[in-house]
């Protein structure tokens, strides 16, 4: 599925949720879509939740901070 088709599917789902379920259903579908997108990104990148949310050792300030010192 291309990104355009995925966007179309998401837009249709949000539209149906807004039309038939009201604003609360719209927000629920949008939130669950965001969670699904995040999980999809993790799976595509081969990254586990610990690596995604965890802190990297030795990179507390970021790569540009050493140049500024």
PyMOL commands that set and color helices and strands:
alter all, ss='L'
color gray80, all
select helices_A, chain A and resi 3-45+49-53+65-68
alter helices_A, ss='H'
color red, helices_A
deselect
rebuild
show_as cartoon
